[in-house]
Amino acid sequence: MPVRLKKFIGTIVLIVLVVVYAVLATAYASLHLADANGWVHLLYFVTTGLLWVLPAMLLIRWMEAKPKR
């Protein structure tokens, strides 16, 4: 697969990943953490704010991989 095509596909997937992840994380927090105190909210949003990096890192690694010959 050409490098430019991999980067284009990876960029689209990364944008979709971030948007869907943010909506799901916020919806979960709204439904299940409504009555929790501020420290629980802080811990949840710090954790979920960093957790999306793992799949994004794998996707970026795939985008930057040299093509096999």
N, CA, C and O atoms as CSV, one atom per row, in Angstrom:
chain,resi,resn,atom,element,x,y,z
A,1,MET,N,N,0.852,-1.173,0.000
A,1,MET,CA,C,0.000,0.000,0.000
A,1,MET,C,C,0.896,1.233,0.000
A,1,MET,O,O,1.849,1.300,0.776
A,2,PRO,N,N,0.609,2.198,-0.848
A,2,PRO,CA,C,1.421,3.416,-0.890
A,2,PRO,C,C,1.369,4.172,0.447
A,2,PRO,O,O,0.365,4.146,1.159
A,3,VAL,N,N,2.461,4.831,0.755
A,3,VAL,CA,C,2.590,5.543,2.029
A,3,VAL,C,C,1.540,6.644,2.150
A,3,VAL,O,O,0.960,6.825,3.221
A,4,ARG,N,N,1.289,7.373,1.081
A,4,ARG,CA,C,0.307,8.469,1.140
A,4,ARG,C,C,-1.092,7.940,1.415
A,4,ARG,O,O,-1.862,8.576,2.136
A,5,LEU,N,N,-1.431,6.789,0.854
A,5,LEU,CA,C,-2.743,6.197,1.097
A,5,LEU,C,C,-2.859,5.717,2.539
A,5,LEU,O,O,-3.898,5.895,3.174
A,6,LYS,N,N,-1.781,5.103,3.060
A,6,LYS,CA,C,-1.787,4.674,4.461
A,6,LYS,C,C,-1.986,5.852,5.394
A,6,LYS,O,O,-2.742,5.763,6.361
A,7,LYS,N,N,-1.318,6.943,5.112
A,7,LYS,CA,C,-1.439,8.124,5.975
A,7,LYS,C,C,-2.828,8.746,5.870
A,7,LYS,O,O,-3.367,9.223,6.869
A,8,PHE,N,N,-3.410,8.748,4.681
A,8,PHE,CA,C,-4.758,9.277,4.516
A,8,PHE,C,C,-5.767,8.423,5.284
A,8,PHE,O,O,-6.598,8.955,6.019
A,9,ILE,N,N,-5.695,7.116,5.116
A,9,ILE,CA,C,-6.604,6.208,5.827
A,9,ILE,C,C,-6.395,6.333,7.332
A,9,ILE,O,O,-7.362,6.401,8.089
A,10,GLY,N,N,-5.150,6.364,7.763
A,10,GLY,CA,C,-4.849,6.485,9.182
A,10,GLY,C,C,-5.367,7.782,9.780
A,10,GLY,O,O,-5.848,7.794,10.913
A,11,THR,N,N,-5.276,8.862,9.038
A,11,THR,CA,C,-5.773,10.148,9.524
A,11,THR,C,C,-7.287,10.120,9.705
A,11,THR,O,O,-7.804,10.592,10.718
A,12,ILE,N,N,-7.993,9.569,8.726
A,12,ILE,CA,C,-9.448,9.473,8.828
A,12,ILE,C,C,-9.844,8.587,10.012
A,12,ILE,O,O,-10.734,8.944,10.784
A,13,VAL,N,N,-9.188,7.439,10.154
A,13,VAL,CA,C,-9.500,6.527,11.266
A,13,VAL,C,C,-9.186,7.188,12.602
A,13,VAL,O,O,-9.937,7.019,13.563
A,14,LEU,N,N,-8.097,7.932,12.679
A,14,LEU,CA,C,-7.726,8.604,13.924
A,14,LEU,C,C,-8.749,9.664,14.314
A,14,LEU,O,O,-9.092,9.787,15.490
A,15,ILE,N,N,-9.232,10.418,13.358
A,15,ILE,CA,C,-10.254,11.431,13.646
A,15,ILE,C,C,-11.531,10.766,14.139
A,15,ILE,O,O,-12.131,11.212,15.117
A,16,VAL,N,N,-11.946,9.696,13.460
A,16,VAL,CA,C,-13.149,8.972,13.886
A,16,VAL,C,C,-12.948,8.381,15.278
A,16,VAL,O,O,-13.851,8.443,16.112
A,17,LEU,N,N,-11.781,7.811,15.537
A,17,LEU,CA,C,-11.486,7.235,16.849
A,17,LEU,C,C,-11.616,8.271,17.950
A,17,LEU,O,O,-12.251,8.006,18.971
A,18,VAL,N,N,-11.034,9.432,17.768
A,18,VAL,CA,C,-11.057,10.459,18.805
A,18,VAL,C,C,-12.481,10.969,19.044
A,18,VAL,O,O,-12.890,11.146,20.191
A,19,VAL,N,N,-13.227,11.201,17.982
A,19,VAL,CA,C,-14.589,11.716,18.140
A,19,VAL,C,C,-15.489,10.694,18.820
A,19,VAL,O,O,-16.208,11.031,19.761
A,20,VAL,N,N,-15.457,9.451,18.354
A,20,VAL,CA,C,-16.304,8.403,18.943
A,20,VAL,C,C,-15.901,8.142,20.389
A,20,VAL,O,O,-16.763,7.993,21.256
A,21,TYR,N,N,-14.610,8.087,20.653
A,21,TYR,CA,C,-14.138,7.843,22.014
A,21,TYR,C,C,-14.570,8.967,22.959
A,21,TYR,O,O,-15.003,8.700,24.079
A,22,ALA,N,N,-14.456,10.200,22.521
A,22,ALA,CA,C,-14.842,11.325,23.365
A,22,ALA,C,C,-16.339,11.313,23.658
A,22,ALA,O,O,-16.754,11.571,24.788
A,23,VAL,N,N,-17.140,11.018,22.655
A,23,VAL,CA,C,-18.594,10.970,22.862
A,23,VAL,C,C,-18.965,9.840,23.819
A,23,VAL,O,O,-19.779,10.032,24.722
A,24,LEU,N,N,-18.374,8.666,23.624
A,24,LEU,CA,C,-18.693,7.527,24.499
A,24,LEU,C,C,-18.219,7.762,25.936
A,24,LEU,O,O,-18.939,7.443,26.883
A,25,ALA,N,N,-17.026,8.310,26.105
A,25,ALA,CA,C,-16.509,8.566,27.447
A,25,ALA,C,C,-17.355,9.607,28.174
A,25,ALA,O,O,-17.621,9.466,29.367
A,26,THR,N,N,-17.774,10.641,27.468
A,26,THR,CA,C,-18.605,11.667,28.076
A,26,THR,C,C,-20.006,11.151,28.378
A,26,THR,O,O,-20.576,11.474,29.420
A,27,ALA,N,N,-20.560,10.356,27.480
A,27,ALA,CA,C,-21.893,9.783,27.718
A,27,ALA,C,C,-21.873,8.854,28.920
A,27,ALA,O,O,-22.794,8.876,29.737
A,28,TYR,N,N,-20.838,8.045,29.035
A,28,TYR,CA,C,-20.728,7.149,30.186
A,28,TYR,C,C,-20.629,7.953,31.484
A,28,TYR,O,O,-21.275,7.623,32.479
A,29,ALA,N,N,-19.823,8.997,31.464
A,29,ALA,CA,C,-19.670,9.825,32.655
A,29,ALA,C,C,-20.985,10.511,33.014
A,29,ALA,O,O,-21.321,10.616,34.193
A,30,SER,N,N,-21.712,10.968,32.039
A,30,SER,CA,C,-22.991,11.639,32.305
A,30,SER,C,C,-24.016,10.681,32.896
A,30,SER,O,O,-24.794,11.061,33.772
A,31,LEU,N,N,-24.019,9.458,32.425
A,31,LEU,CA,C,-25.010,8.485,32.895
A,31,LEU,C,C,-24.648,7.861,34.244
A,31,LEU,O,O,-25.525,7.652,35.082
A,32,HIS,N,N,-23.370,7.565,34.459
A,32,HIS,CA,C,-22.986,6.786,35.623
A,32,HIS,C,C,-22.277,7.573,36.723
A,32,HIS,O,O,-22.193,7.102,37.857
A,33,LEU,N,N,-21.778,8.740,36.413
A,33,LEU,CA,C,-21.022,9.501,37.414
A,33,LEU,C,C,-21.702,10.802,37.810
A,33,LEU,O,O,-21.056,11.701,38.347
A,34,ALA,N,N,-22.970,10.908,37.555
A,34,ALA,CA,C,-23.671,12.164,37.814
A,34,ALA,C,C,-23.649,12.553,39.291
A,34,ALA,O,O,-23.538,13.736,39.614
A,35,ASP,N,N,-23.754,11.587,40.178
A,35,ASP,CA,C,-23.812,11.879,41.617
A,35,ASP,C,C,-22.465,11.725,42.310
A,35,ASP,O,O,-22.387,11.877,43.529
A,36,ALA,N,N,-21.416,11.431,41.576
A,36,ALA,CA,C,-20.104,11.236,42.191
A,36,ALA,C,C,-19.485,12.590,42.547
A,36,ALA,O,O,-19.860,13.633,42.011
A,37,ASN,N,N,-18.523,12.533,43.471
A,37,ASN,CA,C,-17.871,13.785,43.868
A,37,ASN,C,C,-16.829,14.210,42.828
A,37,ASN,O,O,-16.580,13.491,41.861
A,38,GLY,N,N,-16.241,15.352,43.029
A,38,GLY,CA,C,-15.317,15.935,42.062
A,38,GLY,C,C,-14.063,15.125,41.830
A,38,GLY,O,O,-13.540,15.105,40.716
A,39,TRP,N,N,-13.568,14.454,42.861
A,39,TRP,CA,C,-12.346,13.655,42.722
A,39,TRP,C,C,-12.567,12.456,41.806
A,39,TRP,O,O,-11.668,12.068,41.059
A,40,VAL,N,N,-13.749,11.874,41.862
A,40,VAL,CA,C,-14.067,10.749,40.976
A,40,VAL,C,C,-14.132,11.240,39.535
A,40,VAL,O,O,-13.635,10.570,38.630
A,41,HIS,N,N,-14.732,12.389,39.316
A,41,HIS,CA,C,-14.788,12.974,37.973
A,41,HIS,C,C,-13.381,13.270,37.460
A,41,HIS,O,O,-13.053,12.963,36.314
A,42,LEU,N,N,-12.553,13.869,38.315
A,42,LEU,CA,C,-11.189,14.183,37.922
A,42,LEU,C,C,-10.419,12.921,37.557
A,42,LEU,O,O,-9.754,12.880,36.521
A,43,LEU,N,N,-10.499,11.907,38.382
A,43,LEU,CA,C,-9.793,10.651,38.109
A,43,LEU,C,C,-10.306,10.003,36.828
A,43,LEU,O,O,-9.515,9.513,36.022
A,44,TYR,N,N,-11.614,9.996,36.634
A,44,TYR,CA,C,-12.194,9.401,35.438
A,44,TYR,C,C,-11.740,10.120,34.176
A,44,TYR,O,O,-11.318,9.478,33.214
A,45,PHE,N,N,-11.824,11.448,34.172
A,45,PHE,CA,C,-11.483,12.179,32.960
A,45,PHE,C,C,-9.983,12.209,32.694
A,45,PHE,O,O,-9.577,12.270,31.534
A,46,VAL,N,N,-9.159,12.170,33.714
A,46,VAL,CA,C,-7.713,12.052,33.489
A,46,VAL,C,C,-7.394,10.680,32.897
A,46,VAL,O,O,-6.603,10.572,31.960
A,47,THR,N,N,-8.008,9.640,33.445
A,47,THR,CA,C,-7.769,8.288,32.944
A,47,THR,C,C,-8.265,8.129,31.512
A,47,THR,O,O,-7.527,7.655,30.648
A,48,THR,N,N,-9.502,8.519,31.258
A,48,THR,CA,C,-10.023,8.366,29.902
A,48,THR,C,C,-9.365,9.340,28.926
A,48,THR,O,O,-9.296,9.070,27.727
A,49,GLY,N,N,-8.889,10.457,29.434
A,49,GLY,CA,C,-8.181,11.398,28.572
A,49,GLY,C,C,-6.843,10.876,28.105
A,49,GLY,O,O,-6.357,11.276,27.047
A,50,LEU,N,N,-6.243,9.993,28.871
A,50,LEU,CA,C,-4.963,9.402,28.480
A,50,LEU,C,C,-5.126,8.046,27.797
A,50,LEU,O,O,-4.226,7.610,27.079
A,51,LEU,N,N,-6.233,7.387,28.003
A,51,LEU,CA,C,-6.425,6.022,27.510
A,51,LEU,C,C,-6.556,5.947,25.994
A,51,LEU,O,O,-6.199,4.925,25.408
A,52,TRP,N,N,-7.049,6.983,25.344
A,52,TRP,CA,C,-7.202,6.953,23.892
A,52,TRP,C,C,-5.862,6.955,23.186
A,52,TRP,O,O,-5.785,6.638,21.999
A,53,VAL,N,N,-4.810,7.307,23.899
A,53,VAL,CA,C,-3.483,7.380,23.292
A,53,VAL,C,C,-2.992,5.997,22.850
A,53,VAL,O,O,-2.266,5.894,21.861
A,54,LEU,N,N,-3.373,4.941,23.558
A,54,LEU,CA,C,-2.891,3.599,23.220
A,54,LEU,C,C,-3.320,3.153,21.818
A,54,LEU,O,O,-2.457,2.768,21.029
A,55,PRO,N,N,-4.617,3.188,21.470
A,55,PRO,CA,C,-4.951,2.806,20.092
A,55,PRO,C,C,-4.429,3.810,19.062
A,55,PRO,O,O,-4.097,3.425,17.941
A,56,ALA,N,N,-4.354,5.077,19.426
A,56,ALA,CA,C,-3.817,6.072,18.494
A,56,ALA,C,C,-2.343,5.807,18.224
A,56,ALA,O,O,-1.879,5.976,17.096
A,57,MET,N,N,-1.606,5.395,19.246
A,57,MET,CA,C,-0.189,5.104,19.084
A,57,MET,C,C,0.008,3.913,18.129
A,57,MET,O,O,0.899,3.936,17.280
A,58,LEU,N,N,-0.821,2.887,18.273
A,58,LEU,CA,C,-0.728,1.734,17.370
A,58,LEU,C,C,-1.066,2.131,15.941
A,58,LEU,O,O,-0.424,1.670,14.997
A,59,LEU,N,N,-2.062,2.977,15.780
A,59,LEU,CA,C,-2.459,3.427,14.452
A,59,LEU,C,C,-1.352,4.268,13.808
A,59,LEU,O,O,-1.061,4.103,12.623
A,60,ILE,N,N,-0.748,5.150,14.567
A,60,ILE,CA,C,0.336,5.982,14.032
A,60,ILE,C,C,1.547,5.123,13.696
A,60,ILE,O,O,2.227,5.381,12.702
A,61,ARG,N,N,1.826,4.117,14.499
A,61,ARG,CA,C,2.931,3.202,14.202
A,61,ARG,C,C,2.676,2.473,12.876
A,61,ARG,O,O,3.597,2.276,12.084
A,62,TRP,N,N,1.419,2.075,12.641
A,62,TRP,CA,C,1.076,1.427,11.377
A,62,TRP,C,C,1.229,2.403,10.211
A,62,TRP,O,O,1.699,2.027,9.138
A,63,MET,N,N,0.835,3.640,10.425
A,63,MET,CA,C,0.930,4.643,9.362
A,63,MET,C,C,2.390,4.913,8.976
A,63,MET,O,O,2.691,5.139,7.804
A,64,GLU,N,N,3.270,4.889,9.936
A,64,GLU,CA,C,4.677,5.229,9.700
A,64,GLU,C,C,5.535,4.036,9.309
A,64,GLU,O,O,6.717,4.211,9.012
A,65,ALA,N,N,4.979,2.826,9.300
A,65,ALA,CA,C,5.759,1.641,8.983
A,65,ALA,C,C,6.204,1.676,7.527
A,65,ALA,O,O,5.460,2.108,6.646
A,66,LYS,N,N,7.412,1.221,7.293
A,66,LYS,CA,C,7.944,1.151,5.940
A,66,LYS,C,C,7.197,0.062,5.168
A,66,LYS,O,O,6.886,-0.990,5.725
A,67,PRO,N,N,6.911,0.309,3.903
A,67,PRO,CA,C,6.227,-0.717,3.108
A,67,PRO,C,C,7.114,-1.939,2.907
A,67,PRO,O,O,8.327,-1.831,2.724
A,68,LYS,N,N,6.467,-3.113,2.948
A,68,LYS,CA,C,7.210,-4.353,2.716
A,68,LYS,C,C,7.418,-4.542,1.221
A,68,LYS,O,O,6.565,-4.175,0.412
A,69,ARG,N,N,8.535,-5.105,0.870
A,69,ARG,CA,C,8.839,-5.307,-0.555
A,69,ARG,C,C,8.695,-6.746,-0.930
A,69,ARG,O,O,8.910,-7.108,-2.087
